[in-house]
Amino acid sequence: MESSTSKVESPFARALLAGALAGTTVDLSLYPIDTLKTRLQSSTGFYQSGGFRGIYAGVGSALIGSAPGAALFFVSYESIKSLLKRAREAEEGKRWMGDWSEPFEHMAAASVGEVAACAVRVPTEVVKQRAQAKQQQSSLAALRFILGQRRDIGVAGVWREMYRGWGITIMREVPFTVIQFPLWEGLKEWRRRKMGKDGITAVESGVFGSMAGAVAAGVTTPLDVLKTRLMLARERERAGVLLVRIMRESGPRIFFAGMGPRVLWISAGGAIFLGSYQWAFNAMGEPP
């Protein structure tokens, strides 16, 4: 079979398939570190939340949500990025923000991508983290518990429970991607110019993804702690009220709990996620 037959002509389809592969690969390979990070941030404490036992608890929900969530992100990201690039080129290359035009395009595209991905990511995170923190024995048990509250809180209440932490997740993910993706794109562009070539390899993309991810992960750790506490709370609570209570009971240092595992996880995850995405995208067509 000729190599051309393996190409995927549509950039939309390439982003969809490459994103699905990247999301599943990174979530499965680094799941234990994510579990340890969740338990470090839990209000019940690391060992009471399971310690080092059962580090694959909740992996079922991650498996279900990884591919569609990542696919939604990259389809949105690549589409918005291309749209903004074409709009800029239609104005004869006029750069409205000077040298910052392309980074701002990447920020906008990444922000839209994260909001789209969170439609899938938030419910799977709620279920996954409850299993990780040993509030329930498995993802299925956590899901059944939430759905079982329908008689008491109604369908709307179950829906709100599944999307608990939506706001703070958006508040965490958008700043994260606004930092990570312009850095990743900028490093890729620097490498292309330095080497005098049009494309970039999967290994290079992975290295740059790791560097960008580590920076973004460290900066957004406090938001991640607040999101974890909101999702694990027994009762729904407003983010502002919870923030004040955590500050009063534990002090500001608690907002950096799990920072080491988070930076390690996302640094390695950035390498795998963006490296595998680049590999799949290159294999199916032109490099992004």
VENDAJO-V780813 format. One record per residue. N is the residue number from 1. PSI is psi in whole degrees, -180 to 180 (NA if undefined). Layout:
n=N psi=PSI
n=N psi=PSI
This chain:
n=1 psi=134
n=2 psi=149
n=3 psi=-27
n=4 psi=-27
n=5 psi=-17
n=6 psi=-5
n=7 psi=148
n=8 psi=115
n=9 psi=-39
n=10 psi=122
n=11 psi=-33
n=12 psi=-47
n=13 psi=-38
n=14 psi=-44
n=15 psi=-40
n=16 psi=-51
n=17 psi=-43
n=18 psi=-39
n=19 psi=-42
n=20 psi=-44
n=21 psi=-45
n=22 psi=-44
n=23 psi=-45
n=24 psi=-42
n=25 psi=-48
n=26 psi=-40
n=27 psi=-39
n=28 psi=-42
n=29 psi=-29
n=30 psi=15
n=31 psi=-43
n=32 psi=-39
n=33 psi=-38
n=34 psi=-39
n=35 psi=-46
n=36 psi=-39
n=37 psi=-44
n=38 psi=-42
n=39 psi=-33
n=40 psi=-31
n=41 psi=-11
n=42 psi=143
n=43 psi=-21
n=44 psi=-8
n=45 psi=158
n=46 psi=-52
n=47 psi=-35
n=48 psi=-23
n=49 psi=-1
n=50 psi=-19
n=51 psi=-129
n=52 psi=6
n=53 psi=143
n=54 psi=50
n=55 psi=-6
n=56 psi=14
n=57 psi=131
n=58 psi=5
n=59 psi=-24
n=60 psi=-46
n=61 psi=-34
n=62 psi=-41
n=63 psi=-42
n=64 psi=-39
n=65 psi=-19
n=66 psi=-57
n=67 psi=-52
n=68 psi=-36
n=69 psi=-49
n=70 psi=-37
n=71 psi=-44
n=72 psi=-41
n=73 psi=-53
n=74 psi=-33
n=75 psi=-46
n=76 psi=-45
n=77 psi=-53
n=78 psi=-36
n=79 psi=-48
n=80 psi=-40
n=81 psi=-44
n=82 psi=-40
n=83 psi=-47
n=84 psi=-35
n=85 psi=-43
n=86 psi=-38
n=87 psi=-39
n=88 psi=-42
n=89 psi=-30
n=90 psi=-25
n=91 psi=28
n=92 psi=41
n=93 psi=14
n=94 psi=125
n=95 psi=99
n=96 psi=-28
n=97 psi=27
n=98 psi=-135
n=99 psi=-11
n=100 psi=1
n=101 psi=-52
n=102 psi=-44
n=103 psi=-39
n=104 psi=-34
n=105 psi=-42
n=106 psi=-38
n=107 psi=-46
n=108 psi=-44
n=109 psi=-42
n=110 psi=-37
n=111 psi=-45
n=112 psi=-42
n=113 psi=-41
n=114 psi=-41
n=115 psi=-42
n=116 psi=-45
n=117 psi=-33
n=118 psi=-18
n=119 psi=-31
n=120 psi=-39
n=121 psi=-41
n=122 psi=-50
n=123 psi=-40
n=124 psi=-32
n=125 psi=-41
n=126 psi=-49
n=127 psi=-46
n=128 psi=-46
n=129 psi=-30
n=130 psi=-35
n=131 psi=-40
n=132 psi=-40
n=133 psi=8
n=134 psi=24
n=135 psi=-30
n=136 psi=160
n=137 psi=-20
n=138 psi=171
n=139 psi=-42
n=140 psi=-41
n=141 psi=-40
n=142 psi=-41
n=143 psi=-44
n=144 psi=-38
n=145 psi=-45
n=146 psi=-48
n=147 psi=-30
n=148 psi=-11
n=149 psi=3
n=150 psi=-39
n=151 psi=-32
n=152 psi=-38
n=153 psi=-4
n=154 psi=173
n=155 psi=-42
n=156 psi=-38
n=157 psi=-40
n=158 psi=-42
n=159 psi=-45
n=160 psi=-36
n=161 psi=-40
n=162 psi=-30
n=163 psi=25
n=164 psi=133
n=165 psi=8
n=166 psi=-50
n=167 psi=-48
n=168 psi=-28
n=169 psi=-45
n=170 psi=-42
n=171 psi=-28
n=172 psi=-47
n=173 psi=-39
n=174 psi=-49
n=175 psi=-37
n=176 psi=-50
n=177 psi=-30
n=178 psi=-27
n=179 psi=-49
n=180 psi=-50
n=181 psi=-41
n=182 psi=-37
n=183 psi=-47
n=184 psi=-48
n=185 psi=-39
n=186 psi=-42
n=187 psi=-38
n=188 psi=-43
n=189 psi=-41
n=190 psi=-42
n=191 psi=-42
n=192 psi=-43
n=193 psi=-41
n=194 psi=-41
n=195 psi=-8
n=196 psi=40
n=197 psi=164
n=198 psi=-35
n=199 psi=-177
n=200 psi=145
n=201 psi=165
n=202 psi=-38
n=203 psi=-45
n=204 psi=-44
n=205 psi=-40
n=206 psi=-43
n=207 psi=-45
n=208 psi=-36
n=209 psi=-38
n=210 psi=-46
n=211 psi=-47
n=212 psi=-39
n=213 psi=-40
n=214 psi=-44
n=215 psi=-48
n=216 psi=-38
n=217 psi=-44
n=218 psi=-43
n=219 psi=-35
n=220 psi=11
n=221 psi=-45
n=222 psi=-39
n=223 psi=-35
n=224 psi=-40
n=225 psi=-46
n=226 psi=-41
n=227 psi=-43
n=228 psi=-45
n=229 psi=-39
n=230 psi=-42
n=231 psi=-29
n=232 psi=-10
n=233 psi=141
n=234 psi=-34
n=235 psi=150
n=236 psi=140
n=237 psi=144
n=238 psi=145
n=239 psi=-41
n=240 psi=-41
n=241 psi=-43
n=242 psi=-40
n=243 psi=-46
n=244 psi=-41
n=245 psi=-41
n=246 psi=-43
n=247 psi=-41
n=248 psi=-41
n=249 psi=-34
n=250 psi=-15
n=251 psi=171
n=252 psi=-23
n=253 psi=-27
n=254 psi=-23
n=255 psi=-4
n=256 psi=13
n=257 psi=135
n=258 psi=11
n=259 psi=-41
n=260 psi=-57
n=261 psi=-36
n=262 psi=-46
n=263 psi=-43
n=264 psi=-48
n=265 psi=-47
n=266 psi=-30
n=267 psi=-49
n=268 psi=-39
n=269 psi=-38
n=270 psi=-39
n=271 psi=-47
n=272 psi=-46
n=273 psi=-55
n=274 psi=-25
n=275 psi=-46
n=276 psi=-34
n=277 psi=-46
n=278 psi=-41
n=279 psi=-48
n=280 psi=-41
n=281 psi=-43
n=282 psi=-39
n=283 psi=-31
n=284 psi=-14
n=285 psi=-150
n=286 psi=143
n=287 psi=142
n=288 psi=NA
